[in-house]
Amino acid sequence: MLGTGDDGGVVRRGRRDPGRLVMRSSVIVRLGGLVAIVGGLAATILGLLYVLQAWGMTLDFTAKALQKGGYENPVATMLLIGVLAAIAALHFVQRRYYGRWGALHSVAAFTGIAMVVSGNLMGELAPTTAAVDIVLLVLGVLAATVGIVGLGIMTLSAGVLPRWCGIAIIAGSPPGVGISFLFFTPLGMTGILPGEIFWALAGIPWIVVGYAVFRAATRQTQRPSRVQ
């Protein structure tokens, strides 16, 4: 549709501005990256606090809460929400490049993590629904495992983000964290590291993923846009 501008020129109406769409997309990706970094950082800090506790250097204001596990549920929720945000941001960055399989893995990963969050929250709010919580958690972990590992593989093959981002996605998946934990188990058995180091092993990969997608959004907005 054509119209007349203030300077007498002809302007087009009803067409989307590509530059504005890129800006909106980059804001979503940046926000997803930041949320992922915050969630991963919270889990990493909790893991390091447990390490300090094992070494006899626990801070006074965290000692009781660490002993009772008071930080674990809030930190788990923050980490999982960060993972959800990272998955959404990864989809915005790669949706045109990783094809149908990448989209399916993103949906599986997002749905699985959402089920885990729902099961965790239901367990906190309604402890009597233990059976439902367990079903949600088990199905959620299975879906998240398949989805996140597949998303990491699709990220490696798409080539939009650095390879270390795809590796970090796989490392942040349930089996990736489990394998890393098994690697550190002998150290934990000798008292060098506590078993709760898995919090840091789960958090660090998603800090890396969040940084990768945040950097991708920054590079996207720095590219000169050409409007036909």
Phi, psi and omega in degrees: 000136185255149176213170182254128179278177180297331182267013178086354180281167180260129179239154179263137177244156177084007177250140179285144178275113181300323180296321179292322178296318178297320181295316179297317179298318181293327177295317179297316181295316179298317179298317177298319178296318180294318179296321178296319179297317180296314179297316178295323179292322178298315179294320180295317179297319178298317177299319179292326176296322176295323177297315178298322178297319179294332179270005179077024181240036181291137175288145185300318186280355177247352188299308183294317181295323178293319180296324181271354183072028184293337181271346194292312180296313177300319181292320177299318178296317179297317180296315182293321176296322176297321177295317177301315180296321179295319180297316178297317179295320177299322179294318179298323182285323191248002190300334180271358189239331187261005169071191184295320182295322177297319178296318179297318178294323177296316179297316180297316180296314181296314180297317180299313180294321178298322177294321178295317178298316180297316179297320179294316180293321178296323177295328179282320185274327182225081184298342182287345181264049185297320182296316179296319180300316182296318179298314179298317181295315182295311180296322179295317179296320179296313180295319180295322179299308180297315184293314184290317178298315178297321178296321177297318179294317178296324177295320177296320183282330181291324178074012179282319179255160179302153181299328180294337176291314177299320178295321179294323177299313179296320179295331179273359177284162179307312178292328178297315178295321179297317179295318178297320180295319178296327178295323182270354183302315178302325177293320179295324181292334179269003176087004179285319179229144177280164178297335182287006176297345180298336177299316178291323179295330177278329185279319186301315179302324182280338168296317180296315180297316178300319177296321182296315181287326176297318179294323179296321178294320178296317179294326181293318180286340179278346179287136178293128180268140179244121180257123179286000000 
